[in-house]
Amino acid sequence: MTLPPVMPALPTRPQRSGLAPLQPVSARARWLLGLGFFVVFFGVWAFFTLGGYVSSTFLASPLTMVREGWLLFTEFNFIHDIGMTVWRVFGGFLMAAVVAVPLGIAMGAHKGVEAFLEPFVSFCRYLPASAFIPLLILWAGIGELQKVLVIFIGSVFQIVLMVAVTVGAARKDLVEAAYTLGASNSGVVKRVLIPGAAPEIAETLRLVLGWAWTYVIVAELIGSSSGIGHMITDSQALLNTGQIIFGIIVIGLIGLVSDFAFKALNRRLFAWSSL
């Protein structure tokens, strides 16, 4: 009597640790890890400043920073500065998006438009927005338009190229299928290219909004009587590092909130793209 052959044991799948490459973490762990970094950061900051290892002239302690921030709100109308900065950022960013998104779609969809515009857009993309400030002051003065235009120039060319790349990377088989079904050229753009690229375009806008926050400080350094950047400049003249750090943290917090809001909006509008 012959025994049936013994089947070799299947190799067991190795258990992956939380540090394995590309291993996802739970939402709870993500929040705890993100919060943990800030706890460690502020702990190290407090250790060196409150312990006397760093002079308060060069770096204020967290307690001093909080106290100076409270004074900014209660005595120096800092909420007005925050409102002006937010208005400038979103004003310049929205202007850039309204101009850049249609241009980027046209460049990505039509190679002739791309050949015509891409050299100029690529050239302007490397020009620092701060270099335009002297000209903008001559053209628009030192009012709000000048500051909004700095943010507009710093954002518009980045959006154009990134949107063009996104639209141009559309699947060719979908385009051919649309033509086979009788779609016109404009129909392909409206019903294939734009819907397919919409989630990535929204993500591009989210990224560029973060860059717009870096341009607003440059815009507010010259000829400004309000805004977070103006407050930081005044505090630097007084060697008040507590107010400087508080202003920087406020910018980061507002940017973080706007980033989360943009992500939530994108998930709601394009829930199908993550399926």
C-alpha positions as CSV (number, residue, x, y, z in Angstrom):
1,M,0.0,0.0,0.0
2,T,1.5,3.2,-1.1
3,L,1.0,6.4,0.9
4,P,-0.2,9.5,-0.9
5,P,2.6,12.0,-1.6
6,V,3.0,14.5,1.1
7,M,2.2,18.0,-0.1
8,P,4.9,20.5,0.7
9,A,3.9,23.1,3.2
10,L,3.1,26.5,1.8
11,P,5.5,29.2,2.8
12,T,4.0,31.4,5.5
13,R,3.8,35.1,4.8
14,P,6.3,36.9,6.9
15,Q,4.9,39.3,9.5
16,R,5.7,42.8,8.7
17,S,6.6,45.4,11.3
18,G,5.2,48.9,11.4
19,L,8.5,50.1,9.9
20,A,8.3,47.9,6.8
21,P,8.5,49.9,3.5
22,L,5.1,51.0,2.3
23,Q,3.3,49.4,5.2
24,P,0.2,51.5,6.0
25,V,-0.6,52.7,9.5
26,S,-4.0,53.2,11.0
27,A,-5.6,56.6,11.2
28,R,-5.2,56.6,15.0
29,A,-1.5,55.8,14.8
30,R,-1.0,58.5,12.2
31,W,-2.6,61.1,14.4
32,L,-0.6,59.9,17.5
33,L,2.7,59.9,15.6
34,G,2.1,63.3,14.1
35,L,1.2,64.7,17.5
36,G,4.2,63.0,19.0
37,F,6.6,64.8,16.8
38,F,5.2,68.2,18.0
39,V,5.5,67.1,21.6
40,V,9.1,66.1,21.1
41,F,9.8,69.3,19.2
42,F,8.4,71.6,21.9
43,G,10.1,69.5,24.6
44,V,13.5,70.0,23.0
45,W,12.8,73.7,22.4
46,A,11.8,74.2,26.1
47,F,14.8,72.2,27.3
48,F,17.4,74.4,25.6
49,T,15.6,77.8,26.2
50,L,14.3,77.3,29.7
51,G,17.4,75.6,30.7
52,G,19.5,78.6,29.8
53,Y,21.5,76.8,27.1
54,V,20.3,79.4,24.4
55,S,20.1,83.1,25.0
56,S,16.5,84.5,24.9
57,T,17.9,87.3,22.6
58,F,18.3,84.7,19.9
59,L,15.5,82.2,20.7
60,A,12.5,82.8,23.0
61,S,11.2,80.0,25.1
62,P,7.8,78.5,24.4
63,L,6.3,80.2,27.4
64,T,7.6,83.6,26.3
65,M,6.3,82.9,22.8
66,V,2.8,82.2,24.1
67,R,2.9,85.3,26.3
68,E,4.0,87.5,23.4
69,G,1.3,86.0,21.2
70,W,-1.4,86.8,23.8
71,L,-0.1,90.4,23.8
72,L,-0.3,90.6,20.0
73,F,-4.0,89.6,20.2
74,T,-5.0,91.7,23.1
75,E,-2.9,94.9,22.6
76,F,-1.8,95.0,18.9
77,N,-4.9,93.8,17.0
78,F,-3.1,90.8,15.5
79,I,-6.4,89.3,14.3
80,H,-6.5,92.2,11.8
81,D,-3.0,91.2,10.5
82,I,-4.1,87.6,10.2
83,G,-7.2,88.6,8.2
84,M,-5.2,90.8,5.8
85,T,-2.6,88.0,5.2
86,V,-5.3,85.4,4.6
87,W,-7.1,87.7,2.2
88,R,-4.0,88.4,0.2
89,V,-3.0,84.8,0.0
90,F,-6.4,83.5,-1.2
91,G,-7.0,86.6,-3.4
92,G,-3.7,86.1,-5.3
93,F,-4.1,82.3,-5.4
94,L,-7.7,82.4,-6.8
95,M,-6.6,84.9,-9.4
96,A,-3.8,82.5,-10.4
97,A,-6.1,79.5,-10.5
98,V,-8.7,81.2,-12.7
99,V,-6.0,82.1,-15.2
100,A,-3.7,79.1,-15.0
101,V,-6.1,76.1,-15.0
102,P,-7.7,76.9,-18.4
103,L,-4.3,77.7,-19.9
104,G,-2.9,74.4,-18.4
105,I,-5.8,72.4,-19.8
106,A,-5.3,74.0,-23.3
107,M,-1.6,73.3,-23.2
108,G,-2.1,69.7,-22.1
109,A,-4.9,69.0,-24.6
110,H,-3.4,70.7,-27.7
111,K,0.2,70.2,-28.6
112,G,0.2,73.4,-30.7
113,V,-0.8,75.5,-27.8
114,E,1.8,73.7,-25.7
115,A,4.5,74.5,-28.3
116,F,3.5,78.1,-28.3
117,L,3.3,78.8,-24.6
118,E,5.6,76.3,-22.9
119,P,8.9,78.1,-23.5
120,F,7.6,81.4,-22.1
121,V,5.8,79.7,-19.1
122,S,8.9,77.6,-18.3
123,F,11.1,80.7,-18.5
124,C,8.8,82.6,-16.1
125,R,8.5,79.7,-13.7
126,Y,12.2,80.2,-12.7
127,L,11.8,83.9,-12.0
128,P,11.5,84.6,-8.3
129,A,8.4,86.5,-7.4
130,S,10.3,88.8,-5.2
131,A,12.2,90.1,-8.3
132,F,9.0,91.7,-9.5
133,I,8.3,93.7,-6.4
134,P,10.1,96.9,-7.6
135,L,8.2,96.8,-10.9
136,L,4.9,96.1,-9.2
137,I,5.4,99.0,-6.8
138,L,5.9,101.2,-9.8
139,W,2.9,99.8,-11.6
140,A,0.5,99.3,-8.7
141,G,1.9,101.3,-5.8
142,I,2.3,99.8,-2.3
143,G,-1.4,99.0,-1.8
144,E,-3.1,95.7,-1.7
145,L,-2.9,95.0,-5.5
146,Q,0.9,94.9,-5.4
147,K,0.9,92.3,-2.7
148,V,-1.8,90.2,-4.4
149,L,0.1,90.3,-7.7
150,V,3.3,89.0,-6.0
151,I,1.4,85.9,-4.9
152,F,-0.3,85.7,-8.4
153,I,3.0,85.8,-10.2
154,G,4.6,83.2,-7.8
155,S,1.7,80.8,-8.3
156,V,0.3,81.1,-11.8
157,F,3.2,79.7,-13.9
158,Q,3.6,76.7,-11.5
159,I,-0.1,75.9,-11.9
160,V,-0.1,76.2,-15.7
161,L,2.8,73.7,-16.2
162,M,1.6,71.2,-13.5
163,V,-2.0,71.2,-14.9
164,A,-0.6,70.8,-18.5
165,V,1.4,67.8,-17.5
166,T,-1.6,66.2,-15.7
167,V,-3.9,66.7,-18.7
168,G,-1.3,65.6,-21.2
169,A,-0.8,62.3,-19.3
170,A,-4.4,61.1,-20.1
171,R,-4.8,57.5,-21.2
172,K,-4.7,57.4,-25.0
173,D,-7.0,54.4,-25.1
174,L,-9.8,56.4,-23.5
175,V,-9.3,59.2,-26.0
176,E,-9.4,56.8,-28.9
177,A,-12.5,55.1,-27.5
178,A,-14.2,58.5,-27.3
179,Y,-13.4,59.3,-30.9
180,T,-14.7,55.8,-31.9
181,L,-18.0,56.6,-30.2
182,G,-18.3,59.8,-32.2
183,A,-17.0,62.4,-29.8
184,S,-15.8,65.7,-31.3
185,N,-12.5,67.4,-30.4
186,S,-14.2,69.6,-27.8
187,G,-16.1,66.6,-26.5
188,V,-12.9,64.7,-25.8
189,V,-11.6,67.6,-23.8
190,K,-14.8,68.2,-21.9
191,R,-15.8,64.5,-21.3
192,V,-12.5,62.6,-21.2
193,L,-9.5,64.9,-20.5
194,I,-10.9,67.3,-17.9
195,P,-12.9,64.7,-15.8
196,G,-9.9,62.3,-15.8
197,A,-7.5,65.0,-14.8
198,A,-9.8,66.8,-12.3
199,P,-8.5,65.0,-9.1
200,E,-4.9,65.6,-10.0
201,I,-5.7,69.2,-10.9
202,A,-7.3,69.7,-7.5
203,E,-4.2,68.2,-5.8
204,T,-2.0,70.5,-7.8
205,L,-4.0,73.5,-6.5
206,R,-3.6,72.2,-3.0
207,L,0.2,72.0,-3.3
208,V,0.5,75.5,-4.9
209,L,-1.6,77.0,-2.2
210,G,1.1,76.0,0.2
211,W,3.7,77.8,-1.9
212,A,1.5,80.9,-2.0
213,W,1.9,81.2,1.8
214,T,5.6,81.5,1.3
215,Y,5.2,84.4,-1.2
216,V,2.9,86.4,1.1
217,I,5.7,87.1,3.6
218,V,7.9,88.4,0.8
219,A,5.0,90.6,-0.4
220,E,4.5,92.0,3.1
221,L,8.1,92.8,3.8
222,I,8.1,96.0,1.7
223,G,5.6,98.9,1.9
224,S,3.1,97.1,4.1
225,S,1.4,98.4,7.2
226,S,-0.5,95.3,8.1
227,G,-0.2,91.5,7.9
228,I,1.8,88.8,9.6
229,G,4.9,89.5,7.6
230,H,4.7,93.2,8.6
231,M,4.5,92.1,12.3
232,I,7.4,89.8,11.9
233,T,9.5,92.6,10.4
234,D,8.6,95.0,13.2
235,S,9.4,92.4,15.8
236,Q,12.8,91.7,14.2
237,A,13.7,95.4,14.6
238,L,12.9,95.1,18.3
239,L,14.7,91.7,18.7
240,N,11.4,90.2,19.9
241,T,12.0,86.6,18.9
242,G,8.8,85.5,20.8
243,Q,6.6,87.5,18.4
244,I,8.6,86.4,15.4
245,I,8.2,82.7,16.3
246,F,4.5,83.2,17.2
247,G,3.9,84.8,13.8
248,I,5.7,81.9,12.0
249,I,3.6,79.3,13.9
250,V,0.4,81.1,13.1
251,I,1.2,81.0,9.4
252,G,2.0,77.3,9.7
253,L,-1.3,76.6,11.6
254,I,-3.4,78.5,9.1
255,G,-1.7,76.7,6.2
256,L,-2.2,73.4,7.9
257,V,-5.9,74.0,8.4
258,S,-6.3,75.2,4.8
259,D,-4.4,72.1,3.6
260,F,-6.7,69.7,5.6
261,A,-9.8,71.6,4.3
262,F,-8.5,71.3,0.7
263,K,-7.9,67.5,1.2
264,A,-11.4,67.0,2.7
265,L,-13.0,69.0,-0.2
266,N,-11.0,66.9,-2.8
267,R,-12.1,63.7,-1.2
268,R,-15.7,64.8,-1.2
269,L,-15.7,66.0,-4.8
270,F,-13.6,63.2,-6.2
271,A,-14.5,60.2,-4.0
272,W,-14.5,57.9,-7.0
273,S,-10.8,58.6,-7.7
274,S,-9.7,56.8,-4.5
275,L,-11.8,53.6,-5.2
